[in-house]
């Protein structure tokens, strides 16, 4: 997998007020974590980090910190603004090309399921999958072909096979299935006799009709 270059600068001020000022300038604060090394606070341009986050592919990053050597890393965590969905903070993890790493990779469905023609609905339960492998074996995405799925069929994590890759999700986890469409149950009509309600007896006020007028 090809690495994407990301330019960054060190941050000396980690206060919230400073981070807010960075965001107003179109920059995003972040942290790079490495083994046996203290975390490094950095900042990058918003336009540089966005394409690496808002994508359906996994990217390996070559981080170029101003005045430092380049670091090979991956995105480990992203924090978004709950209102605007803009990136407000990110974490990177350095990796060694000779050591296995754990990473989350998106799942891509291809094909048109047979079960759809039978009246079924495709339901995707997992959109990403956790895996462990060498950096050179990381796929951009995990492809799942649903063409042969009939009504009632499903694909589990145990069905995934990639050379050099170990999937970490529970094997029984369902990735995608073709399910029967939900049908709202109509209320059963009550018998006509049950629908009829007995009118309450009305007791009249005044003189009885049987009593003769004097």
C-alpha positions as YAML, in Angstrom:
chain: A
units: angstrom
residues:
- id: 1
  name: UNK
  ca: [0.00, 0.00, 0.00]
- id: 2
  name: UNK
  ca: [1.32, 3.42, -0.94]
- id: 3
  name: UNK
  ca: [1.98, 5.93, 1.83]
- id: 4
  name: UNK
  ca: [0.39, 9.37, 1.89]
- id: 5
  name: UNK
  ca: [2.56, 12.30, 2.93]
- id: 6
  name: UNK
  ca: [1.18, 14.45, 5.76]
- id: 7
  name: UNK
  ca: [2.95, 17.68, 6.69]
- id: 8
  name: UNK
  ca: [2.84, 18.70, 10.37]
- id: 9
  name: UNK
  ca: [4.32, 21.09, 12.93]
- id: 10
  name: UNK
  ca: [4.97, 20.60, 16.63]
- id: 11
  name: UNK
  ca: [2.62, 22.27, 19.11]
- id: 12
  name: UNK
  ca: [4.05, 23.91, 22.21]
- id: 13
  name: UNK
  ca: [0.76, 25.09, 23.66]
- id: 14
  name: UNK
  ca: [-1.80, 22.37, 24.40]
- id: 15
  name: UNK
  ca: [-4.43, 24.49, 26.16]
- id: 16
  name: UNK
  ca: [-8.03, 24.31, 24.93]
- id: 17
  name: UNK
  ca: [-8.00, 28.01, 24.09]
- id: 18
  name: UNK
  ca: [-4.96, 27.46, 21.88]
- id: 19
  name: UNK
  ca: [-6.63, 24.52, 20.13]
- id: 20
  name: UNK
  ca: [-9.68, 26.67, 19.40]
- id: 21
  name: UNK
  ca: [-7.45, 29.32, 17.88]
- id: 22
  name: UNK
  ca: [-5.85, 26.67, 15.66]
- id: 23
  name: UNK
  ca: [-9.22, 25.52, 14.38]
- id: 24
  name: UNK
  ca: [-10.21, 29.08, 13.54]
- id: 25
  name: UNK
  ca: [-7.05, 29.22, 11.42]
- id: 26
  name: UNK
  ca: [-8.05, 26.09, 9.53]
- id: 27
  name: UNK
  ca: [-5.70, 23.77, 11.43]
- id: 28
  name: UNK
  ca: [-6.36, 20.63, 13.47]
- id: 29
  name: UNK
  ca: [-4.48, 19.59, 16.64]
- id: 30
  name: UNK
  ca: [-3.30, 16.02, 17.03]
- id: 31
  name: UNK
  ca: [-0.93, 13.67, 18.84]
- id: 32
  name: UNK
  ca: [1.50, 11.08, 17.48]
- id: 33
  name: UNK
  ca: [2.20, 8.07, 19.74]
- id: 34
  name: UNK
  ca: [5.33, 5.92, 19.46]
- id: 35
  name: UNK
  ca: [6.81, 3.02, 21.42]
- id: 36
  name: UNK
  ca: [9.25, 4.07, 24.15]
- id: 37
  name: UNK
  ca: [8.89, 7.71, 23.10]
- id: 38
  name: UNK
  ca: [6.87, 10.49, 24.68]
- id: 39
  name: UNK
  ca: [3.77, 11.51, 22.66]
- id: 40
  name: UNK
  ca: [4.33, 14.46, 20.35]
- id: 41
  name: UNK
  ca: [1.69, 17.17, 20.02]
- id: 42
  name: UNK
  ca: [1.31, 18.33, 16.44]
- id: 43
  name: UNK
  ca: [-0.89, 20.43, 14.17]
- id: 44
  name: UNK
  ca: [-1.84, 19.92, 10.52]
- id: 45
  name: UNK
  ca: [-3.87, 21.80, 7.95]
- id: 46
  name: UNK
  ca: [-7.51, 20.81, 7.90]
- id: 47
  name: UNK
  ca: [-7.35, 20.35, 4.15]
- id: 48
  name: UNK
  ca: [-4.55, 17.80, 4.56]
- id: 49
  name: UNK
  ca: [-6.16, 15.56, 7.18]
- id: 50
  name: UNK
  ca: [-9.70, 15.56, 5.75]
- id: 51
  name: UNK
  ca: [-8.95, 13.34, 2.71]
- id: 52
  name: UNK
  ca: [-7.36, 10.75, 5.03]
- id: 53
  name: UNK
  ca: [-10.43, 10.60, 7.27]
- id: 54
  name: UNK
  ca: [-13.40, 11.10, 4.97]
- id: 55
  name: UNK
  ca: [-12.65, 8.15, 2.72]
- id: 56
  name: UNK
  ca: [-13.71, 4.55, 2.24]
- id: 57
  name: UNK
  ca: [-10.07, 3.41, 2.13]
- id: 58
  name: UNK
  ca: [-7.35, 2.84, 4.72]
- id: 59
  name: UNK
  ca: [-4.22, 4.94, 4.35]
- id: 60
  name: UNK
  ca: [-0.66, 4.51, 5.58]
- id: 61
  name: UNK
  ca: [0.79, 7.90, 6.48]
- id: 62
  name: UNK
  ca: [4.31, 9.23, 6.14]
- id: 63
  name: UNK
  ca: [4.27, 12.01, 8.73]
- id: 64
  name: UNK
  ca: [6.73, 14.81, 8.05]
- id: 65
  name: UNK
  ca: [7.10, 16.89, 11.21]
- id: 66
  name: UNK
  ca: [8.94, 20.15, 10.52]
- id: 67
  name: UNK
  ca: [12.55, 19.76, 11.64]
- id: 68
  name: UNK
  ca: [12.18, 16.03, 12.41]
- id: 69
  name: UNK
  ca: [12.60, 12.72, 10.61]
- id: 70
  name: UNK
  ca: [9.58, 11.25, 8.84]
- id: 71
  name: UNK
  ca: [7.47, 8.75, 10.78]
- id: 72
  name: UNK
  ca: [5.36, 5.90, 9.41]
- id: 73
  name: UNK
  ca: [1.97, 5.93, 11.13]
- id: 74
  name: UNK
  ca: [-1.75, 5.20, 10.92]
- id: 75
  name: UNK
  ca: [-4.82, 7.01, 12.21]
- id: 76
  name: UNK
  ca: [-5.92, 5.51, 15.54]
- id: 77
  name: UNK
  ca: [-8.64, 7.88, 16.69]
- id: 78
  name: UNK
  ca: [-10.62, 10.85, 15.43]
- id: 79
  name: UNK
  ca: [-12.81, 13.28, 17.37]
- id: 80
  name: UNK
  ca: [-15.55, 15.17, 15.54]
- id: 81
  name: UNK
  ca: [-17.57, 18.24, 16.37]
- id: 82
  name: UNK
  ca: [-21.07, 16.93, 17.24]
- id: 83
  name: UNK
  ca: [-22.75, 19.76, 15.32]
- id: 84
  name: UNK
  ca: [-20.57, 20.40, 12.26]
- id: 85
  name: UNK
  ca: [-18.86, 16.97, 11.97]
- id: 86
  name: UNK
  ca: [-15.55, 18.75, 11.50]
- id: 87
  name: UNK
  ca: [-12.41, 17.06, 12.84]
- id: 88
  name: UNK
  ca: [-11.45, 18.66, 16.16]
- id: 89
  name: UNK
  ca: [-8.63, 16.28, 17.18]
- id: 90
  name: UNK
  ca: [-6.84, 13.17, 15.92]
- id: 91
  name: UNK
  ca: [-4.41, 10.54, 17.20]
- id: 92
  name: UNK
  ca: [-1.73, 8.85, 15.09]
- id: 93
  name: UNK
  ca: [0.19, 5.66, 15.94]
- id: 94
  name: UNK
  ca: [3.71, 5.07, 14.64]
- id: 95
  name: UNK
  ca: [4.42, 1.57, 13.35]
- id: 96
  name: UNK
  ca: [7.40, -0.58, 12.46]
- id: 97
  name: UNK
  ca: [7.24, -2.08, 8.97]
- id: 98
  name: UNK
  ca: [8.54, -5.38, 10.42]
- id: 99
  name: UNK
  ca: [5.95, -5.63, 13.20]
- id: 100
  name: UNK
  ca: [2.28, -6.53, 12.98]
- id: 101
  name: UNK
  ca: [-0.24, -3.84, 13.86]
- id: 102
  name: UNK
  ca: [-3.94, -3.80, 14.65]
- id: 103
  name: UNK
  ca: [-6.08, -1.58, 12.49]
- id: 104
  name: UNK
  ca: [-9.71, -0.98, 11.53]
- id: 105
  name: UNK
  ca: [-10.45, -1.37, 7.81]
- id: 106
  name: UNK
  ca: [-13.69, -0.49, 5.96]
- id: 107
  name: UNK
  ca: [-15.84, -3.21, 4.36]
- id: 108
  name: UNK
  ca: [-16.93, -2.77, 0.76]
- id: 109
  name: UNK
  ca: [-19.88, -4.73, -0.66]
- id: 110
  name: UNK
  ca: [-19.84, -5.63, -4.34]
- id: 111
  name: UNK
  ca: [-22.41, -7.33, -6.55]
- id: 112
  name: UNK
  ca: [-26.19, -7.55, -6.43]
- id: 113
  name: UNK
  ca: [-27.66, -10.23, -4.17]
- id: 114
  name: UNK
  ca: [-29.96, -12.86, -5.73]
- id: 115
  name: UNK
  ca: [-32.14, -12.59, -2.65]
- id: 116
  name: UNK
  ca: [-33.17, -9.05, -3.55]
- id: 117
  name: UNK
  ca: [-34.99, -10.40, -6.64]
- id: 118
  name: UNK
  ca: [-36.73, -12.82, -4.27]
- id: 119
  name: UNK
  ca: [-38.08, -9.89, -2.27]
- id: 120
  name: UNK
  ca: [-35.33, -9.69, 0.34]
- id: 121
  name: UNK
  ca: [-33.50, -6.67, 1.72]
- id: 122
  name: UNK
  ca: [-29.71, -6.38, 2.07]
- id: 123
  name: UNK
  ca: [-28.76, -5.50, 5.64]
- id: 124
  name: UNK
  ca: [-25.14, -4.59, 6.41]
- id: 125
  name: UNK
  ca: [-24.35, -5.06, 10.11]
- id: 126
  name: UNK
  ca: [-20.61, -4.36, 9.99]
- id: 127
  name: UNK
  ca: [-19.16, -1.47, 8.01]
- id: 128
  name: UNK
  ca: [-15.62, -1.89, 9.35]
- id: 129
  name: UNK
  ca: [-13.60, -4.86, 10.55]
- id: 130
  name: UNK
  ca: [-10.67, -5.10, 12.99]
- id: 131
  name: UNK
  ca: [-7.61, -6.98, 11.79]
- id: 132
  name: UNK
  ca: [-3.96, -7.63, 12.57]
- id: 133
  name: UNK
  ca: [-1.18, -7.93, 10.01]
- id: 134
  name: UNK
  ca: [2.10, -6.49, 8.79]
- id: 135
  name: UNK
  ca: [1.81, -2.94, 7.43]
- id: 136
  name: UNK
  ca: [2.62, -4.22, 3.93]
- id: 137
  name: UNK
  ca: [-0.41, -6.56, 4.08]
- id: 138
  name: UNK
  ca: [-2.99, -3.95, 5.13]
- id: 139
  name: UNK
  ca: [-5.78, -3.85, 2.54]
- id: 140
  name: UNK
  ca: [-7.33, -0.51, 1.57]
- id: 141
  name: UNK
  ca: [-10.70, -2.18, 2.21]
- id: 142
  name: UNK
  ca: [-12.11, -5.67, 2.72]
- id: 143
  name: UNK
  ca: [-14.28, -6.66, -0.25]
- id: 144
  name: UNK
  ca: [-17.33, -8.86, 0.28]
- id: 145
  name: UNK
  ca: [-19.11, -10.24, -2.80]
- id: 146
  name: UNK
  ca: [-22.84, -10.61, -2.08]
- id: 147
  name: UNK
  ca: [-23.86, -11.74, -5.58]
- id: 148
  name: UNK
  ca: [-24.73, -15.31, -4.53]
- id: 149
  name: UNK
  ca: [-26.61, -14.42, -1.35]
- id: 150
  name: UNK
  ca: [-30.15, -15.78, -1.41]
- id: 151
  name: UNK
  ca: [-33.04, -14.83, 0.83]
- id: 152
  name: UNK
  ca: [-32.04, -15.78, 4.38]
- id: 153
  name: UNK
  ca: [-28.29, -16.09, 3.59]
- id: 154
  name: UNK
  ca: [-25.59, -14.15, 5.44]
- id: 155
  name: UNK
  ca: [-21.83, -13.58, 5.48]
- id: 156
  name: UNK
  ca: [-19.94, -13.91, 8.78]
- id: 157
  name: UNK
  ca: [-16.49, -12.75, 9.84]
- id: 158
  name: UNK
  ca: [-15.42, -16.41, 9.72]
- id: 159
  name: UNK
  ca: [-16.05, -16.32, 5.94]
- id: 160
  name: UNK
  ca: [-13.38, -13.67, 5.38]
- id: 161
  name: UNK
  ca: [-10.07, -14.94, 4.01]
- id: 162
  name: UNK
  ca: [-7.02, -12.78, 3.29]
- id: 163
  name: UNK
  ca: [-3.40, -13.93, 3.14]
- id: 164
  name: UNK
  ca: [-1.34, -12.67, 6.06]
- id: 165
  name: UNK
  ca: [-4.36, -11.14, 7.77]
- id: 166
  name: UNK
  ca: [-6.00, -12.18, 11.06]
- id: 167
  name: UNK
  ca: [-9.51, -10.87, 11.67]
- id: 168
  name: UNK
  ca: [-10.14, -9.90, 15.30]
- id: 169
  name: UNK
  ca: [-13.92, -9.56, 15.39]
- id: 170
  name: UNK
  ca: [-15.89, -12.55, 16.76]
- id: 171
  name: UNK
  ca: [-16.15, -15.18, 14.02]
- id: 172
  name: UNK
  ca: [-19.92, -15.45, 14.42]
- id: 173
  name: UNK
  ca: [-20.43, -11.70, 13.81]
- id: 174
  name: UNK
  ca: [-22.71, -11.13, 10.81]
- id: 175
  name: UNK
  ca: [-21.30, -8.73, 8.23]
- id: 176
  name: UNK
  ca: [-24.19, -8.69, 5.79]
- id: 177
  name: UNK
  ca: [-27.40, -10.65, 5.23]
- id: 178
  name: UNK
  ca: [-30.43, -10.78, 2.96]
- id: 179
  name: UNK
  ca: [-33.43, -10.62, 5.24]
- id: 180
  name: UNK
  ca: [-37.18, -10.88, 4.76]
- id: 181
  name: UNK
  ca: [-38.82, -7.46, 4.63]
- id: 182
  name: UNK
  ca: [-40.70, -6.51, 7.76]
- id: 183
  name: UNK
  ca: [-44.47, -6.66, 7.43]
- id: 184
  name: UNK
  ca: [-46.66, -4.72, 9.80]
- id: 185
  name: UNK
  ca: [-49.29, -6.96, 11.27]
- id: 186
  name: UNK
  ca: [-52.82, -5.75, 10.61]
- id: 187
  name: UNK
  ca: [-55.20, -5.89, 13.55]
- id: 188
  name: UNK
  ca: [-57.56, -8.83, 13.33]
- id: 189
  name: UNK
  ca: [-61.11, -7.67, 12.68]
- id: 190
  name: UNK
  ca: [-63.46, -8.41, 15.53]
- id: 191
  name: UNK
  ca: [-66.70, -10.22, 14.92]
- id: 192
  name: UNK
  ca: [-69.68, -8.03, 14.32]
- id: 193
  name: UNK
  ca: [-71.31, -9.30, 17.50]
- id: 194
  name: UNK
  ca: [-68.31, -8.18, 19.57]
- id: 195
  name: UNK
  ca: [-68.33, -4.74, 18.03]
- id: 196
  name: UNK
  ca: [-71.89, -4.08, 19.09]
- id: 197
  name: UNK
  ca: [-72.12, -2.49, 22.46]
- id: 198
  name: UNK
  ca: [-75.15, -2.76, 24.69]
- id: 199
  name: UNK
  ca: [-76.79, 0.60, 25.14]
- id: 200
  name: UNK
  ca: [-77.14, 1.54, 28.80]
- id: 201
  name: UNK
  ca: [-80.67, 1.57, 30.13]
- id: 202
  name: UNK
  ca: [-81.95, 5.08, 30.54]
- id: 203
  name: UNK
  ca: [-84.04, 5.66, 33.64]
- id: 204
  name: UNK
  ca: [-86.44, 8.50, 33.01]
- id: 205
  name: UNK
  ca: [-87.20, 11.14, 35.50]
- id: 206
  name: UNK
  ca: [-90.69, 12.36, 36.31]
- id: 207
  name: UNK
  ca: [-93.99, 10.51, 36.49]
- id: 208
  name: UNK
  ca: [-94.31, 6.92, 35.53]
- id: 209
  name: UNK
  ca: [-96.09, 6.32, 32.20]
- id: 210
  name: UNK
  ca: [-98.19, 3.60, 33.89]
- id: 211
  name: UNK
  ca: [-99.60, 6.00, 36.45]
- id: 212
  name: UNK
  ca: [-102.89, 7.52, 35.41]
- id: 213
  name: UNK
  ca: [-103.23, 11.23, 35.55]
- id: 214
  name: UNK
  ca: [-105.45, 12.43, 38.31]
...
